[in-house]
Amino acid sequence: MGGLVFLVPVLLVVVAGYSVGYVVAEALGVDAPEAVAWPAGFLLLAVTTVALLRRYRRRRARSSPPSSGPPSPRR
């Protein structure tokens, strides 16, 4: 069941990219719009993944205090 929590949003992003790619390819008169639609879907997934990872890392970097190691003894 845990896999569905991850796979459903992934599938939705790929299908959204596929749909947009298919409509655009069909409007441009491409002979095989599926050949354009699948890469468009996976490209949207890649772009979404990179954007979410950058946002996650940026938020995590802001919330954690800077680590400079153990305090040095003062003389």
C-alpha positions as CSV (number, residue, x, y, z in Angstrom):
1,M,0.0,0.0,0.0
2,G,2.9,2.4,0.7
3,G,4.0,2.2,-2.9
4,L,0.7,3.6,-4.1
5,V,1.3,6.8,-2.0
6,F,4.4,7.4,-4.1
7,L,3.3,6.1,-7.4
8,V,0.0,7.9,-7.8
9,P,1.5,11.4,-7.9
10,V,4.2,10.2,-10.2
11,L,1.7,8.7,-12.6
12,L,-0.4,11.9,-12.5
13,V,2.5,14.1,-13.4
14,V,3.5,11.7,-16.3
15,V,-0.1,11.6,-17.6
16,A,-0.4,15.4,-17.4
17,G,2.8,15.8,-19.4
18,Y,1.7,13.1,-21.8
19,S,-1.6,14.9,-22.4
20,V,-0.1,18.3,-23.0
21,G,2.5,16.8,-25.3
22,Y,-0.1,14.8,-27.2
23,V,-2.3,17.8,-27.8
24,V,0.6,20.0,-28.8
25,A,2.0,17.4,-31.2
26,E,-1.5,16.8,-32.7
27,A,-2.0,20.5,-33.2
28,L,1.3,20.8,-35.0
29,G,0.4,17.9,-37.2
30,V,3.0,15.3,-36.1
31,D,2.3,11.9,-37.6
32,A,2.9,10.0,-34.4
33,P,1.9,12.2,-31.5
34,E,2.7,9.4,-29.0
35,A,6.4,9.7,-29.9
36,V,6.3,13.3,-28.6
37,A,3.9,12.7,-25.8
38,W,5.8,10.1,-23.8
39,P,9.1,12.0,-23.6
40,A,7.1,15.1,-22.7
41,G,5.5,13.3,-19.8
42,F,8.8,12.0,-18.5
43,L,10.4,15.4,-19.0
44,L,7.7,17.0,-16.9
45,L,8.4,14.3,-14.2
46,A,12.1,15.1,-14.3
47,V,11.6,18.8,-14.0
48,T,9.1,18.4,-11.2
49,T,11.4,16.1,-9.3
50,V,14.4,18.5,-9.6
51,A,12.2,21.5,-8.5
52,L,10.9,19.6,-5.5
53,L,14.3,18.4,-4.5
54,R,15.8,21.9,-4.7
55,R,12.9,23.3,-2.6
56,Y,13.3,20.5,0.0
57,R,17.1,21.1,0.3
58,R,16.6,24.9,0.5
59,R,14.1,24.5,3.3
60,R,16.2,22.0,5.1
61,A,19.3,24.2,4.9
62,R,17.3,27.2,6.3
63,S,15.9,25.2,9.2
64,S,19.1,23.6,10.5
65,P,21.7,25.6,12.3
66,P,25.1,25.8,10.7
67,S,27.4,23.0,11.9
68,S,30.9,24.1,12.5
69,G,32.0,21.2,14.6
70,P,32.6,21.1,18.3
71,P,33.5,24.4,20.0
72,S,37.2,25.1,20.3
73,P,38.7,25.7,23.8
74,R,39.4,29.3,24.5
75,R,42.8,30.4,25.8
